[in-house]
């Protein structure tokens, strides 16, 4: 027969064992409910990527200087009715759109000087170009690395090279010939003509709509 003390210890053990089981069941239940709630939560969407914004502008070698159409820097090219005038700009005025005298005075002066020399001859060989650079005390680096490539890029000049092989040394040479080019003019004429066509077409359609509306009102 068990003593009262033994019964007390036995009862206490059963009580604490039962409490522990209950706590374990509740913990397991809570864990299962937590997992279920996690499954029900919609997946977080990744933040949309913001479009990247260019921090630098158009490269300088791909730009033109275009002052306001009514700027005192340029002579009038149209009348009050937007009809083109017959006056023409000179080489120095045209070159100002490529090398702005206001911002690139040295390049502008070199370009104008060279274009006037080229216009008098229509083409220049390598030896003539070298003589021009030397005679006018122009920096070779400035002329060959800055001015000449820019004039070629916009289409004011055309550069041709021929490969010549020396008989004695068999060394190859590529003498340069530079010509005046109409590409620059054709480029801008295409832009201008295209815009004029757009404006004329828009005005023509608007006039047709106006006449049609006026005709409908008379009915």
Sine and cosine of phi, psi and omega as CSV:
sin_phi,cos_phi,sin_psi,cos_psi,sin_omega,cos_omega
0.00,0.00,0.76,-0.65,-0.07,-1.00
-0.97,0.25,0.62,-0.79,0.05,-1.00
-0.97,0.23,0.26,-0.97,0.01,-1.00
-0.87,0.50,-0.56,0.83,-0.01,-1.00
-0.93,0.38,-0.65,0.76,0.00,-1.00
-0.91,0.41,-0.64,0.77,0.02,-1.00
-0.90,0.44,-0.61,0.79,-0.01,-1.00
-0.90,0.44,-0.73,0.68,-0.01,-1.00
-0.90,0.44,-0.64,0.77,-0.03,-1.00
-0.91,0.42,-0.70,0.71,-0.02,-1.00
-0.90,0.44,-0.66,0.75,0.01,-1.00
-0.89,0.46,-0.66,0.75,-0.02,-1.00
-0.89,0.45,-0.68,0.73,0.01,-1.00
-0.89,0.45,-0.65,0.76,-0.02,-1.00
-0.88,0.47,-0.76,0.65,-0.03,-1.00
-0.93,0.36,-0.55,0.83,0.04,-1.00
-0.91,0.42,-0.67,0.75,0.01,-1.00
-0.90,0.43,-0.67,0.75,0.02,-1.00
-0.88,0.47,-0.66,0.75,-0.02,-1.00
-0.90,0.44,-0.67,0.75,0.02,-1.00
-0.89,0.46,-0.67,0.74,0.01,-1.00
-0.88,0.47,-0.69,0.73,0.00,-1.00
-0.90,0.44,-0.65,0.76,0.01,-1.00
-0.90,0.44,-0.65,0.76,0.02,-1.00
-0.90,0.43,-0.67,0.74,0.01,-1.00
-0.90,0.44,-0.65,0.76,0.01,-1.00
-0.90,0.44,-0.68,0.73,0.01,-1.00
-0.90,0.43,-0.64,0.77,0.00,-1.00
-0.90,0.43,-0.69,0.72,0.02,-1.00
-0.89,0.45,-0.63,0.78,0.02,-1.00
-0.90,0.44,-0.67,0.74,0.01,-1.00
-0.90,0.43,-0.66,0.75,0.02,-1.00
-0.90,0.43,-0.61,0.79,0.02,-1.00
-0.89,0.46,-0.66,0.75,0.03,-1.00
-0.90,0.43,-0.64,0.77,0.01,-1.00
-0.89,0.45,-0.67,0.74,0.01,-1.00
-0.90,0.43,-0.61,0.79,0.02,-1.00
-0.89,0.45,-0.61,0.79,0.01,-1.00
-0.93,0.38,-0.57,0.82,-0.03,-1.00
-0.96,0.30,-0.42,0.91,-0.02,-1.00
-0.92,0.39,0.73,-0.68,0.05,-1.00
-0.92,0.40,0.54,-0.84,0.01,-1.00
-0.92,0.40,0.70,-0.71,0.00,-1.00
-0.93,0.36,0.76,-0.64,-0.01,-1.00
-0.99,0.15,0.61,-0.79,0.04,-1.00
-0.92,0.38,0.65,-0.76,-0.01,-1.00
-0.87,0.50,0.67,-0.74,-0.02,-1.00
-0.90,0.43,0.66,-0.75,0.00,-1.00
-0.95,0.31,0.77,-0.64,0.03,-1.00
-0.98,0.21,0.67,-0.74,0.02,-1.00
-0.87,0.49,0.71,-0.70,-0.02,-1.00
-0.95,0.32,0.65,-0.76,0.00,-1.00
-0.96,-0.30,0.80,-0.60,0.00,-1.00
-0.90,0.44,0.76,-0.65,-0.02,-1.00
-1.00,-0.03,-0.18,0.98,-0.01,-1.00
-0.86,-0.52,0.50,-0.87,-0.04,-1.00
-0.99,0.12,-0.27,-0.96,0.02,-1.00
-0.92,0.39,0.71,-0.71,0.02,-1.00
-0.83,0.55,0.60,-0.80,-0.09,-1.00
-0.88,0.48,-0.51,0.86,-0.02,-1.00
-0.98,0.22,-0.02,1.00,0.04,-1.00
-0.90,-0.44,0.33,0.94,-0.02,-1.00
-0.88,-0.48,0.31,-0.95,0.12,-0.99
-0.81,-0.58,0.48,-0.88,0.05,-1.00
-1.00,0.04,0.91,-0.41,-0.01,-1.00
-0.83,-0.56,1.00,-0.03,0.07,-1.00
-0.93,0.38,0.19,-0.98,0.01,-1.00
-0.82,0.57,0.59,-0.81,-0.09,-1.00
-0.87,0.49,-0.38,0.93,0.02,-1.00
-0.95,-0.31,0.37,0.93,-0.01,-1.00
-0.93,0.36,0.59,-0.81,0.06,-1.00
-0.91,0.40,-0.18,0.98,0.01,-1.00
-0.94,0.33,-0.40,0.92,-0.07,-1.00
-0.85,-0.53,0.54,-0.84,0.05,-1.00
-0.97,0.24,0.48,-0.88,-0.03,-1.00
-0.84,0.55,0.64,-0.76,-0.01,-1.00
-0.83,-0.55,0.02,1.00,0.05,-1.00
-0.48,-0.88,0.34,-0.94,0.04,-1.00
-1.00,-0.05,-0.11,-0.99,-0.05,-1.00
-0.90,0.43,-0.38,0.93,0.01,-1.00
-1.00,-0.07,0.24,0.97,0.00,-1.00
0.91,0.42,0.53,0.85,0.11,-0.99
-0.99,-0.15,0.74,-0.68,-0.04,-1.00
-0.89,0.45,0.68,-0.73,0.05,-1.00
-0.99,0.11,0.26,-0.97,-0.09,-1.00
-1.00,-0.01,-0.13,0.99,-0.01,-1.00
-0.94,0.35,0.52,-0.85,-0.02,-1.00
-0.90,-0.43,0.49,-0.87,0.05,-1.00
-1.00,0.03,0.49,-0.87,0.03,-1.00
-1.00,0.09,0.07,-1.00,-0.03,-1.00
-0.86,0.52,-0.68,0.73,-0.03,-1.00
-0.90,0.44,-0.57,0.82,0.02,-1.00
-0.95,0.33,-0.64,0.77,0.01,-1.00
-0.94,0.35,-0.68,0.73,-0.02,-1.00
-0.89,0.46,-0.40,0.92,-0.01,-1.00
-0.90,0.43,-0.41,0.91,0.03,-1.00
-0.97,0.25,-0.34,0.94,0.00,-1.00
-0.99,-0.11,-0.75,0.66,0.09,-1.00
-0.86,-0.51,0.99,-0.14,-0.06,-1.00
-0.92,0.40,0.85,-0.52,0.01,-1.00
-0.86,0.52,-0.51,0.86,-0.03,-1.00
-0.92,0.40,-0.51,0.86,-0.08,-1.00
-0.88,-0.48,-0.41,0.91,-0.05,-1.00
-0.74,-0.68,0.88,0.48,-0.13,-0.99
-0.84,0.53,-0.72,0.69,-0.04,-1.00
-0.90,0.44,-0.73,0.68,0.02,-1.00
-0.89,0.46,-0.63,0.77,0.00,-1.00
-0.88,0.47,-0.73,0.69,-0.03,-1.00
-0.90,0.44,-0.67,0.75,0.01,-1.00
-0.91,0.42,-0.71,0.71,-0.01,-1.00
-0.88,0.47,-0.70,0.71,0.00,-1.00
-0.90,0.45,-0.69,0.73,0.01,-1.00
-0.88,0.48,-0.71,0.71,-0.02,-1.00
-0.94,0.35,-0.68,0.73,-0.02,-1.00
-0.90,0.43,-0.59,0.81,0.05,-1.00
-0.92,0.38,-0.64,0.77,0.05,-1.00
-0.91,0.42,-0.68,0.73,0.00,-1.00
-0.93,0.37,-0.61,0.80,0.01,-1.00
-0.90,0.43,-0.52,0.85,0.01,-1.00
-0.96,0.29,-0.40,0.92,-0.06,-1.00
-0.91,-0.41,-0.30,0.95,-0.08,-1.00
0.93,0.38,-0.42,0.91,0.11,-0.99
-0.46,-0.89,0.46,-0.89,-0.01,-1.00
-0.67,-0.74,0.70,-0.71,0.05,-1.00
-1.00,0.09,0.18,-0.98,-0.03,-1.00
-0.84,0.55,-0.66,0.75,-0.01,-1.00
-0.91,0.41,-0.61,0.79,0.02,-1.00
-0.93,0.37,-0.61,0.79,0.02,-1.00
-0.91,0.40,-0.68,0.73,0.04,-1.00
-0.88,0.48,-0.64,0.77,0.03,-1.00
-0.91,0.41,-0.63,0.78,0.03,-1.00
-0.88,0.47,-0.71,0.71,-0.01,-1.00
-0.90,0.43,-0.69,0.73,-0.02,-1.00
-0.93,0.37,-0.71,0.70,-0.05,-1.00
-0.88,0.47,-0.62,0.79,-0.04,-1.00
-1.00,-0.08,0.13,0.99,0.04,-1.00
0.79,0.62,0.77,0.64,0.00,-1.00
-0.99,-0.13,0.64,-0.77,0.05,-1.00
-0.90,0.43,0.79,-0.61,0.01,-1.00
-0.88,0.47,-0.64,0.77,0.00,-1.00
-0.88,0.47,-0.67,0.74,0.00,-1.00
-0.92,0.40,-0.71,0.70,-0.07,-1.00
-0.94,0.34,-0.77,0.64,-0.10,-0.99
-0.99,0.16,-0.42,0.91,-0.05,-1.00
-0.98,-0.21,-0.33,0.94,-0.06,-1.00
-0.89,-0.46,-0.87,0.50,-0.13,-0.99
-0.95,0.31,-0.80,0.60,-0.08,-1.00
-0.87,0.49,-0.75,0.67,0.01,-1.00
-0.87,0.49,-0.58,0.82,0.00,-1.00
-0.93,0.37,-0.68,0.73,0.03,-1.00
-0.90,0.44,-0.59,0.81,0.03,-1.00
-0.94,0.34,-0.66,0.75,-0.06,-1.00
-0.89,0.46,-0.66,0.76,-0.04,-1.00
-0.99,0.13,-0.19,0.98,0.07,-1.00
1.00,-0.07,0.32,0.95,0.06,-1.00
-0.98,0.19,-0.48,0.88,0.03,-1.00
-0.75,-0.66,0.35,-0.94,0.06,-1.00
-0.82,-0.57,0.78,-0.62,-0.05,-1.00
-0.96,-0.27,0.79,-0.61,0.05,-1.00
-0.86,-0.50,0.60,-0.80,0.04,-1.00
-0.75,-0.66,0.64,-0.77,0.06,-1.00
-0.86,-0.51,0.66,-0.75,0.01,-1.00
-1.00,0.02,0.86,-0.52,0.00,-1.00
-0.88,-0.48,0.73,-0.68,0.00,-1.00
-0.94,-0.34,0.84,-0.54,0.02,-1.00
-0.95,0.32,0.72,-0.69,-0.06,-1.00
-0.92,0.40,-0.66,0.75,-0.08,-1.00
-0.96,0.29,-0.79,0.61,-0.08,-1.00
-1.00,-0.06,-0.21,0.98,-0.06,-1.00
0.87,0.48,0.33,0.94,0.05,-1.00
-0.98,0.18,0.56,-0.83,-0.01,-1.00
-0.99,-0.10,0.69,-0.73,0.06,-1.00
-0.82,-0.57,0.52,-0.86,0.01,-1.00
-0.79,-0.61,0.97,0.26,0.01,-1.00
-0.87,0.49,0.55,-0.84,-0.09,-1.00
-0.96,-0.28,0.65,-0.76,0.12,-0.99
-0.80,-0.59,0.76,-0.65,-0.02,-1.00
-0.91,-0.42,0.74,-0.67,0.01,-1.00
-0.88,-0.47,0.45,-0.89,0.22,-0.97
-0.91,0.41,0.58,-0.82,-0.04,-1.00
-0.79,-0.61,0.58,-0.81,0.05,-1.00
-1.00,-0.02,-0.04,1.00,-0.07,-1.00
-0.84,0.54,-0.67,0.74,0.00,-1.00
-0.85,0.53,-0.73,0.68,0.02,-1.00
-0.90,0.43,-0.69,0.73,0.00,-1.00
-0.89,0.45,-0.61,0.79,0.01,-1.00
-0.86,0.51,-0.79,0.62,-0.06,-1.00
-0.95,0.31,-0.55,0.83,0.04,-1.00
-0.89,0.45,-0.65,0.76,0.02,-1.00
-0.88,0.48,-0.69,0.73,0.04,-1.00
-0.89,0.46,-0.74,0.67,-0.04,-1.00
-0.90,0.43,-0.74,0.68,0.00,-1.00
-0.89,0.46,-0.63,0.78,0.00,-1.00
-0.90,0.43,-0.66,0.75,0.01,-1.00
-0.94,0.34,-0.67,0.75,0.04,-1.00
-0.86,0.51,-0.64,0.77,0.02,-1.00
-0.90,0.44,-0.65,0.76,0.02,-1.00
-0.90,0.45,-0.70,0.72,-0.01,-1.00
-0.91,0.41,-0.72,0.70,0.00,-1.00
-0.88,0.48,-0.66,0.75,0.00,-1.00
-0.91,0.42,-0.68,0.73,0.00,-1.00
-0.90,0.44,-0.67,0.74,0.00,-1.00
-0.93,0.37,-0.62,0.79,0.01,-1.00
-0.90,0.44,-0.69,0.72,0.01,-1.00
-0.91,0.43,-0.64,0.77,0.01,-1.00
-0.90,0.43,-0.63,0.78,0.01,-1.00
-0.92,0.39,-0.64,0.77,0.05,-1.00
-0.89,0.46,-0.67,0.74,0.03,-1.00
-0.91,0.42,-0.63,0.78,0.01,-1.00
-0.90,0.43,-0.70,0.71,0.01,-1.00
-0.91,0.42,-0.64,0.77,0.00,-1.00
-0.90,0.44,-0.66,0.75,0.02,-1.00
-0.91,0.41,-0.63,0.77,0.04,-1.00
-0.91,0.42,-0.61,0.80,0.00,-1.00
-0.93,0.37,-0.64,0.77,0.00,-1.00
-0.91,0.41,-0.57,0.82,0.00,-1.00
-0.92,0.40,-0.51,0.86,-0.03,-1.00
-0.96,0.27,-0.38,0.93,-0.04,-1.00
-0.92,0.40,0.00,0.00,0.00,0.00
